[in-house]
Amino acid sequence: MIKKEDRVAEVVKIEWEMFQQVANIGGPAGCQQDPETFEVMRSSQAMGWSEAVLESYLNDLREAKAADRNLMTEKYARMMASTSPSEYERIAHFLTPLEPERLAMIDEIAGIVLAWDEELAEKYPRLMETGRPIYSTEDSVYVASIETYLRGELATYSSKTLKLFHENVLNQKADNINGSEIIMSHLVKRYGYGSLEEANEKLKSAGSNTTGPL
């Protein structure tokens, strides 16, 4: 049986290859030259997914790679609808329009996930301050919110993966599980913290000198 960690590693490997090919205005972005941070962030997210979502998304990546399609480029292109509307107008016709059913699922997923992030911001304010702002109303050319990033990524998923992701989020909500907390727990442990509480307290003690991810 293939371990979850092995599937996650393959996801991150393919994503990193695609990420390297994303064209950025002004040349390569700093994050495109930081494979360590990319691996920590993306693997922490994938570890928070169900096995079904992970396997389906990995298949999406494999099929996209075989078809010479870059899901990372598509994700960032869709994000520009919020972060850089004028630039987005120039490229929007290259993107496949999303069907109403897909848009409805994305809206419902976003509503649930952002509520989870609000909950985390209340419980661990200093920790959450080190990451992205939550809502797209806080987007700028330089910063993309959790909402914009999430919507952009979900739009690149196949119908099968999106449905599985939607189902998983609904199941977590029904079971009173905060899916964002699962992902964040994986993340802080990768940075050497024992728990979210510990990370929040240590970052609080560090004060305003602490910048970047954790």
Sequence and secondary structure as in RCSB ss.txt:
>XXXX:A:sequence
MIKKEDRVAEVVKIEWEMFQQVANIGGPAGCQQDPETFEVMRSSQAMGWSEAVLESYLNDLREAKAADRNLMTEK
YARMMASTSPSEYERIAHFLTPLEPERLAMIDEIAGIVLAWDEELAEKYPRLMETGRPIYSTEDSVYVASIETYL
RGELATYSSKTLKLFHENVLNQKADNINGSEIIMSHLVKRYGYGSLEEANEKLKSAGSNTTGPL
>XXXX:A:secstr
   HHHHHHHHHHHHHHHHHT   TTS  GGGG HHHHHHHHHHHHHTS HHHHHHHHHHHHHHHHTT  HHHHH
HHHHHHHH HHHHHHHGGGS    HHHHHHHHHHHHHHHHHHHHHHHHSHHHHHTS  SSGGG  SS   HHHHH
HHHHTTS HHHHHHHHHHHHHHHHTT  HHHHHHHHHHHHTT SSHHHHHHHHHHHGGG  S  
